[in-house]
Amino acid sequence: QVHLVESGGGLAQPGGSLRLSCAASGFSFSSFAMSWARQAPGKGLEWVSGITSDSSDTYYAASVKGRFTISRDNAKNTLYLQMNSLKREDTALYYCAKEKVPVPRYGEYGRNDYWGQGTQVTVSS
């Protein structure tokens, strides 16, 4: 069965950094695009970033572009999200998610069929 396990969340100050990881198993990781999504208290699920199966292209929501970097290591079946210049509005539960195809178009990211349990990111001074 598809299994996605996020880690690396925690408390950071505004302007600080965190690096999230997602360990994937139960499917051919290198054959699918992957995404990060988040849910802040009282808000809906927001797509954050996506990456193609071979890392040839990456995409970001406008709210995080220039601050976050998505990457993957297919040999390790692991997805990453480097978060820099954190803002209080980045506080959310962050989810790793599997896409349904290897190379989605920008507008097609977020059509996820599986996601993990989430890791909490809190940005506060």
DRENROKOL-242806 format. One record per atom (N, C-alpha, C): residue in one letter; x, y, z. Coordinates in nm, 3 decimals. Layout:
N
<rec 'A' <X Y Z>>,
...
//
This chain:
125
<rec 'Q' <0.084 -0.119 0.000>>,
<rec 'Q' <0.000 0.000 0.000>>,
<rec 'Q' <0.088 0.125 0.000>>,
<rec 'V' <0.040 0.231 -0.065>>,
<rec 'V' <0.113 0.357 -0.066>>,
<rec 'V' <0.125 0.409 0.075>>,
<rec 'H' <0.248 0.448 0.113>>,
<rec 'H' <0.275 0.499 0.245>>,
<rec 'H' <0.367 0.619 0.235>>,
<rec 'L' <0.325 0.732 0.291>>,
<rec 'L' <0.402 0.856 0.289>>,
<rec 'L' <0.417 0.906 0.432>>,
<rec 'V' <0.540 0.928 0.476>>,
<rec 'V' <0.566 0.970 0.613>>,
<rec 'V' <0.648 1.097 0.614>>,
<rec 'E' <0.587 1.206 0.660>>,
<rec 'E' <0.655 1.335 0.668>>,
<rec 'E' <0.731 1.347 0.800>>,
<rec 'S' <0.838 1.426 0.797>>,
<rec 'S' <0.914 1.456 0.918>>,
<rec 'S' <0.985 1.590 0.899>>,
<rec 'G' <1.039 1.644 1.008>>,
<rec 'G' <1.116 1.767 1.000>>,
<rec 'G' <1.045 1.892 1.044>>,
<rec 'G' <0.918 1.883 1.075>>,
<rec 'G' <0.846 2.000 1.121>>,
<rec 'G' <0.889 2.041 1.261>>,
<rec 'G' <0.844 2.157 1.303>>,
<rec 'G' <0.879 2.207 1.434>>,
<rec 'G' <0.852 2.355 1.445>>,
<rec 'L' <0.916 2.416 1.543>>,
<rec 'L' <0.900 2.559 1.570>>,
<rec 'L' <1.016 2.637 1.510>>,
<rec 'A' <0.984 2.744 1.440>>,
<rec 'A' <1.085 2.832 1.384>>,
<rec 'A' <1.044 2.977 1.405>>,
<rec 'Q' <1.141 3.065 1.413>>,
<rec 'Q' <1.114 3.207 1.423>>,
<rec 'Q' <1.090 3.266 1.285>>,
<rec 'P' <1.018 3.377 1.277>>,
<rec 'P' <1.005 3.445 1.148>>,
<rec 'P' <1.144 3.473 1.090>>,
<rec 'G' <1.161 3.445 0.962>>,
<rec 'G' <1.290 3.460 0.897>>,
<rec 'G' <1.378 3.336 0.906>>,
<rec 'G' <1.336 3.238 0.982>>,
<rec 'G' <1.414 3.116 0.999>>,
<rec 'G' <1.389 3.014 0.890>>,
<rec 'S' <1.446 2.895 0.909>>,
<rec 'S' <1.438 2.789 0.809>>,
<rec 'S' <1.404 2.654 0.871>>,
<rec 'L' <1.339 2.569 0.792>>,
<rec 'L' <1.315 2.431 0.826>>,
<rec 'L' <1.326 2.348 0.699>>,
<rec 'R' <1.363 2.222 0.714>>,
<rec 'R' <1.370 2.130 0.601>>,
<rec 'R' <1.281 2.009 0.631>>,
<rec 'L' <1.179 1.990 0.549>>,
<rec 'L' <1.088 1.879 0.564>>,
<rec 'L' <1.131 1.763 0.475>>,
<rec 'S' <1.105 1.642 0.521>>,
<rec 'S' <1.133 1.522 0.444>>,
<rec 'S' <1.008 1.436 0.436>>,
<rec 'C' <0.998 1.358 0.330>>,
<rec 'C' <0.888 1.265 0.312>>,
<rec 'C' <0.944 1.133 0.261>>,
<rec 'A' <0.929 1.029 0.340>>,
<rec 'A' <0.973 0.896 0.302>>,
<rec 'A' <0.857 0.822 0.235>>,
<rec 'A' <0.879 0.777 0.113>>,
<rec 'A' <0.773 0.713 0.035>>,
<rec 'A' <0.799 0.564 0.017>>,
<rec 'S' <0.691 0.486 0.015>>,
<rec 'S' <0.702 0.343 -0.009>>,
<rec 'S' <0.569 0.291 -0.064>>,
<rec 'G' <0.570 0.170 -0.120>>,
<rec 'G' <0.449 0.107 -0.167>>,
<rec 'G' <0.411 0.139 -0.310>>,
<rec 'F' <0.495 0.212 -0.381>>,
<rec 'F' <0.471 0.244 -0.522>>,
<rec 'F' <0.603 0.280 -0.588>>,
<rec 'S' <0.601 0.291 -0.720>>,
<rec 'S' <0.721 0.328 -0.795>>,
<rec 'S' <0.742 0.478 -0.784>>,
<rec 'F' <0.816 0.520 -0.682>>,
<rec 'F' <0.834 0.661 -0.651>>,
<rec 'F' <0.885 0.741 -0.770>>,
<rec 'S' <0.981 0.686 -0.843>>,
<rec 'S' <1.042 0.758 -0.955>>,
<rec 'S' <0.949 0.774 -1.075>>,
<rec 'S' <0.831 0.712 -1.072>>,
<rec 'S' <0.738 0.718 -1.184>>,
<rec 'S' <0.628 0.822 -1.167>>,
<rec 'F' <0.629 0.896 -1.056>>,
<rec 'F' <0.522 0.990 -1.029>>,
<rec 'F' <0.574 1.125 -0.982>>,
<rec 'A' <0.505 1.230 -1.025>>,
<rec 'A' <0.529 1.361 -0.969>>,
<rec 'A' <0.485 1.361 -0.823>>,
<rec 'M' <0.540 1.453 -0.745>>,
<rec 'M' <0.506 1.464 -0.604>>,
<rec 'M' <0.479 1.610 -0.570>>,
<rec 'S' <0.406 1.631 -0.461>>,
<rec 'S' <0.372 1.765 -0.417>>,
<rec 'S' <0.379 1.778 -0.267>>,
<rec 'W' <0.388 1.902 -0.222>>,
<rec 'W' <0.364 1.939 -0.083>>,
<rec 'W' <0.239 2.025 -0.078>>,
<rec 'A' <0.156 2.002 0.023>>,
<rec 'A' <0.039 2.082 0.047>>,
<rec 'A' <0.034 2.116 0.195>>,
<rec 'R' <-0.045 2.215 0.233>>,
<rec 'R' <-0.052 2.253 0.373>>,
<rec 'R' <-0.193 2.297 0.409>>,
<rec 'Q' <-0.223 2.288 0.539>>,
<rec 'Q' <-0.351 2.333 0.589>>,
<rec 'Q' <-0.329 2.413 0.717>>,
<rec 'A' <-0.360 2.540 0.711>>,
<rec 'A' <-0.351 2.627 0.828>>,
<rec 'A' <-0.481 2.616 0.908>>,
<rec 'P' <-0.477 2.648 1.038>>,
<rec 'P' <-0.597 2.642 1.121>>,
<rec 'P' <-0.711 2.724 1.061>>,
<rec 'G' <-0.826 2.663 1.047>>,
<rec 'G' <-0.943 2.732 0.996>>,
<rec 'G' <-0.945 2.755 0.846>>,
<rec 'K' <-0.848 2.699 0.775>>,
<rec 'K' <-0.841 2.717 0.631>>,
<rec 'K' <-0.839 2.584 0.558>>,
<rec 'G' <-0.864 2.589 0.429>>,
<rec 'G' <-0.865 2.469 0.348>>,
<rec 'G' <-0.726 2.424 0.309>>,
<rec 'L' <-0.720 2.309 0.246>>,
<rec 'L' <-0.592 2.255 0.201>>,
<rec 'L' <-0.539 2.338 0.084>>,
<rec 'E' <-0.414 2.381 0.095>>,
<rec 'E' <-0.350 2.465 -0.006>>,
<rec 'E' <-0.233 2.391 -0.069>>,
<rec 'W' <-0.232 2.380 -0.201>>,
<rec 'W' <-0.116 2.324 -0.269>>,
<rec 'W' <0.000 2.422 -0.259>>,
<rec 'V' <0.119 2.372 -0.227>>,
<rec 'V' <0.236 2.454 -0.201>>,
<rec 'V' <0.340 2.444 -0.312>>,
<rec 'S' <0.374 2.321 -0.351>>,
<rec 'S' <0.483 2.301 -0.447>>,
<rec 'S' <0.473 2.164 -0.511>>,
<rec 'G' <0.524 2.151 -0.634>>,
<rec 'G' <0.524 2.024 -0.703>>,
<rec 'G' <0.652 2.002 -0.779>>,
<rec 'I' <0.683 1.876 -0.805>>,
<rec 'I' <0.804 1.839 -0.877>>,
<rec 'I' <0.775 1.719 -0.966>>,
<rec 'T' <0.828 1.721 -1.088>>,
<rec 'T' <0.807 1.611 -1.181>>,
<rec 'T' <0.883 1.488 -1.135>>,
<rec 'S' <0.850 1.374 -1.195>>,
<rec 'S' <0.907 1.247 -1.152>>,
<rec 'S' <1.059 1.242 -1.160>>,
<rec 'D' <1.117 1.311 -1.259>>,
<rec 'D' <1.262 1.309 -1.279>>,
<rec 'D' <1.330 1.439 -1.237>>,
<rec 'S' <1.260 1.526 -1.165>>,
<rec 'S' <1.311 1.654 -1.117>>,
<rec 'S' <1.341 1.752 -1.230>>,
<rec 'S' <1.285 1.730 -1.348>>,
<rec 'S' <1.312 1.819 -1.460>>,
<rec 'S' <1.245 1.955 -1.446>>,
<rec 'D' <1.136 1.961 -1.369>>,
<rec 'D' <1.066 2.087 -1.347>>,
<rec 'D' <1.010 2.093 -1.206>>,
<rec 'T' <1.008 2.213 -1.151>>,
<rec 'T' <0.948 2.238 -1.021>>,
<rec 'T' <0.851 2.354 -1.031>>,
<rec 'Y' <0.752 2.356 -0.942>>,
<rec 'Y' <0.647 2.458 -0.945>>,
<rec 'Y' <0.613 2.498 -0.802>>,
<rec 'Y' <0.571 2.624 -0.786>>,
<rec 'Y' <0.545 2.678 -0.654>>,
<rec 'Y' <0.422 2.768 -0.654>>,
<rec 'A' <0.350 2.764 -0.544>>,
<rec 'A' <0.244 2.861 -0.522>>,
<rec 'A' <0.306 2.998 -0.506>>,
<rec 'A' <0.235 3.101 -0.547>>,
<rec 'A' <0.288 3.237 -0.539>>,
<rec 'A' <0.328 3.276 -0.397>>,
<rec 'S' <0.258 3.223 -0.299>>,
<rec 'S' <0.283 3.258 -0.160>>,
<rec 'S' <0.419 3.211 -0.107>>,
<rec 'V' <0.479 3.112 -0.173>>,
<rec 'V' <0.607 3.057 -0.126>>,
<rec 'V' <0.720 3.070 -0.228>>,
<rec 'K' <0.691 3.112 -0.348>>,
<rec 'K' <0.791 3.121 -0.453>>,
<rec 'K' <0.906 3.213 -0.410>>,
<rec 'G' <1.028 3.166 -0.430>>,
<rec 'G' <1.146 3.241 -0.391>>,
<rec 'G' <1.192 3.213 -0.250>>,
<rec 'R' <1.110 3.146 -0.170>>,
<rec 'R' <1.145 3.114 -0.032>>,
<rec 'R' <1.159 2.965 -0.008>>,
<rec 'F' <1.077 2.885 -0.076>>,
<rec 'F' <1.078 2.739 -0.058>>,
<rec 'F' <1.142 2.673 -0.180>>,
<rec 'T' <1.204 2.557 -0.158>>,
<rec 'T' <1.262 2.479 -0.266>>,
<rec 'T' <1.224 2.332 -0.250>>,
<rec 'I' <1.161 2.276 -0.352>>,
<rec 'I' <1.125 2.135 -0.350>>,
<rec 'I' <1.233 2.055 -0.423>>,
<rec 'S' <1.261 1.936 -0.374>>,
<rec 'S' <1.358 1.848 -0.439>>,
<rec 'S' <1.324 1.704 -0.407>>,
<rec 'R' <1.388 1.611 -0.475>>,
<rec 'R' <1.364 1.469 -0.448>>,
<rec 'R' <1.489 1.389 -0.477>>,
<rec 'D' <1.502 1.276 -0.411>>,
<rec 'D' <1.609 1.181 -0.434>>,
<rec 'D' <1.542 1.048 -0.464>>,
<rec 'N' <1.531 1.016 -0.593>>,
<rec 'N' <1.461 0.894 -0.631>>,
<rec 'N' <1.531 0.767 -0.584>>,
<rec 'A' <1.662 0.772 -0.569>>,
<rec 'A' <1.736 0.656 -0.520>>,
<rec 'A' <1.702 0.625 -0.375>>,
<rec 'K' <1.659 0.727 -0.300>>,
<rec 'K' <1.623 0.712 -0.160>>,
<rec 'K' <1.472 0.714 -0.136>>,
<rec 'N' <1.394 0.727 -0.243>>,
<rec 'N' <1.247 0.738 -0.232>>,
<rec 'N' <1.207 0.846 -0.133>>,
<rec 'T' <1.271 0.961 -0.144>>,
<rec 'T' <1.248 1.069 -0.049>>,
<rec 'T' <1.223 1.202 -0.119>>,
<rec 'L' <1.126 1.275 -0.069>>,
<rec 'L' <1.090 1.409 -0.116>>,
<rec 'L' <1.127 1.509 -0.007>>,
<rec 'Y' <1.171 1.628 -0.048>>,
<rec 'Y' <1.214 1.730 0.047>>,
<rec 'Y' <1.146 1.864 0.019>>,
<rec 'L' <1.136 1.946 0.123>>,
<rec 'L' <1.094 2.084 0.108>>,
<rec 'L' <1.180 2.171 0.198>>,
<rec 'Q' <1.268 2.249 0.138>>,
<rec 'Q' <1.350 2.343 0.212>>,
<rec 'Q' <1.273 2.474 0.223>>,
<rec 'M' <1.248 2.518 0.345>>,
<rec 'M' <1.169 2.638 0.369>>,
<rec 'M' <1.257 2.744 0.433>>,
<rec 'N' <1.278 2.853 0.363>>,
<rec 'N' <1.358 2.964 0.412>>,
<rec 'N' <1.272 3.088 0.427>>,
<rec 'S' <1.326 3.187 0.498>>,
<rec 'S' <1.255 3.314 0.518>>,
<rec 'S' <1.112 3.292 0.563>>,
<rec 'L' <1.096 3.207 0.663>>,
<rec 'L' <0.962 3.169 0.708>>,
<rec 'L' <0.884 3.287 0.763>>,
<rec 'K' <0.755 3.285 0.736>>,
<rec 'K' <0.662 3.387 0.784>>,
<rec 'K' <0.559 3.323 0.876>>,
<rec 'R' <0.497 3.404 0.960>>,
<rec 'R' <0.394 3.351 1.050>>,
<rec 'R' <0.282 3.283 0.972>>,
<rec 'E' <0.250 3.334 0.854>>,
<rec 'E' <0.144 3.275 0.775>>,
<rec 'E' <0.180 3.140 0.713>>,
<rec 'D' <0.306 3.097 0.729>>,
<rec 'D' <0.346 2.963 0.686>>,
<rec 'D' <0.307 2.856 0.788>>,
<rec 'T' <0.262 2.898 0.905>>,
<rec 'T' <0.221 2.803 1.008>>,
<rec 'T' <0.107 2.716 0.955>>,
<rec 'A' <0.128 2.584 0.956>>,
<rec 'A' <0.030 2.491 0.900>>,
<rec 'A' <0.076 2.349 0.923>>,
<rec 'L' <-0.014 2.256 0.898>>,
<rec 'L' <0.020 2.115 0.892>>,
<rec 'L' <0.059 2.087 0.747>>,
<rec 'Y' <0.181 2.039 0.725>>,
<rec 'Y' <0.233 2.017 0.592>>,
<rec 'Y' <0.224 1.870 0.553>>,
<rec 'Y' <0.170 1.845 0.435>>,
<rec 'Y' <0.150 1.710 0.385>>,
<rec 'Y' <0.233 1.683 0.261>>,
<rec 'C' <0.290 1.566 0.253>>,
<rec 'C' <0.351 1.512 0.133>>,
<rec 'C' <0.241 1.440 0.055>>,
<rec 'A' <0.238 1.457 -0.077>>,
<rec 'A' <0.131 1.397 -0.156>>,
<rec 'A' <0.182 1.343 -0.289>>,
<rec 'K' <0.126 1.232 -0.329>>,
<rec 'K' <0.158 1.168 -0.457>>,
<rec 'K' <0.063 1.221 -0.564>>,
<rec 'E' <0.118 1.257 -0.680>>,
<rec 'E' <0.036 1.294 -0.794>>,
<rec 'E' <0.002 1.168 -0.873>>,
<rec 'K' <-0.091 1.181 -0.967>>,
<rec 'K' <-0.138 1.065 -1.042>>,
<rec 'K' <-0.061 1.037 -1.169>>,
<rec 'V' <0.022 1.132 -1.212>>,
<rec 'V' <0.096 1.119 -1.337>>,
<rec 'V' <0.241 1.164 -1.315>>,
<rec 'P' <0.332 1.130 -1.405>>,
<rec 'P' <0.472 1.170 -1.387>>,
<rec 'P' <0.501 1.316 -1.414>>,
<rec 'V' <0.430 1.378 -1.510>>,
<rec 'V' <0.458 1.515 -1.549>>,
<rec 'V' <0.327 1.595 -1.562>>,
<rec 'P' <0.272 1.641 -1.451>>,
<rec 'P' <0.152 1.725 -1.460>>,
<rec 'P' <0.185 1.863 -1.516>>,
<rec 'R' <0.089 1.927 -1.579>>,
<rec 'R' <0.102 2.067 -1.611>>,
<rec 'R' <0.079 2.144 -1.483>>,
<rec 'Y' <0.123 2.270 -1.479>>,
<rec 'Y' <0.115 2.349 -1.357>>,
<rec 'Y' <-0.025 2.344 -1.294>>,
<rec 'G' <-0.126 2.366 -1.374>>,
<rec 'G' <-0.262 2.370 -1.323>>,
<rec 'G' <-0.318 2.235 -1.281>>,
<rec 'E' <-0.245 2.128 -1.310>>,
<rec 'E' <-0.291 1.994 -1.277>>,
<rec 'E' <-0.234 1.940 -1.147>>,
<rec 'Y' <-0.139 2.008 -1.087>>,
<rec 'Y' <-0.088 1.966 -0.957>>,
<rec 'Y' <-0.197 1.979 -0.853>>,
<rec 'G' <-0.189 1.894 -0.751>>,
<rec 'G' <-0.290 1.894 -0.647>>,
<rec 'G' <-0.400 1.792 -0.666>>,
<rec 'R' <-0.394 1.717 -0.776>>,
<rec 'R' <-0.489 1.608 -0.800>>,
<rec 'R' <-0.429 1.482 -0.740>>,
<rec 'N' <-0.423 1.481 -0.609>>,
<rec 'N' <-0.352 1.377 -0.536>>,
<rec 'N' <-0.441 1.259 -0.501>>,
<rec 'D' <-0.385 1.140 -0.512>>,
<rec 'D' <-0.461 1.023 -0.472>>,
<rec 'D' <-0.416 0.967 -0.337>>,
<rec 'Y' <-0.298 1.012 -0.287>>,
<rec 'Y' <-0.249 0.972 -0.156>>,
<rec 'Y' <-0.173 1.086 -0.093>>,
<rec 'W' <-0.179 1.095 0.039>>,
<rec 'W' <-0.098 1.189 0.114>>,
<rec 'W' <-0.066 1.133 0.251>>,
<rec 'G' <0.034 1.190 0.316>>,
<rec 'G' <0.079 1.139 0.445>>,
<rec 'G' <-0.001 1.194 0.560>>,
<rec 'Q' <0.050 1.171 0.681>>,
<rec 'Q' <-0.019 1.212 0.803>>,
<rec 'Q' <0.005 1.359 0.837>>,
<rec 'G' <0.107 1.418 0.779>>,
<rec 'G' <0.139 1.557 0.801>>,
<rec 'G' <0.242 1.580 0.910>>,
<rec 'T' <0.314 1.691 0.898>>,
<rec 'T' <0.408 1.734 1.001>>,
<rec 'T' <0.381 1.882 1.029>>,
<rec 'Q' <0.375 1.917 1.156>>,
<rec 'Q' <0.336 2.052 1.196>>,
<rec 'Q' <0.453 2.149 1.186>>,
<rec 'V' <0.429 2.262 1.122>>,
<rec 'V' <0.524 2.373 1.116>>,
<rec 'V' <0.461 2.493 1.185>>,
<rec 'T' <0.530 2.545 1.285>>,
<rec 'T' <0.481 2.662 1.357>>,
<rec 'T' <0.586 2.772 1.350>>,
<rec 'V' <0.548 2.887 1.300>>,
<rec 'V' <0.638 3.001 1.288>>,
<rec 'V' <0.589 3.108 1.385>>,
<rec 'S' <0.668 3.135 1.487>>,
<rec 'S' <0.628 3.228 1.591>>,
<rec 'S' <0.751 3.283 1.662>>,
<rec 'S' <0.740 3.406 1.708>>,
<rec 'S' <0.845 3.468 1.787>>,
<rec 'S' <0.810 3.469 1.934>>,
//
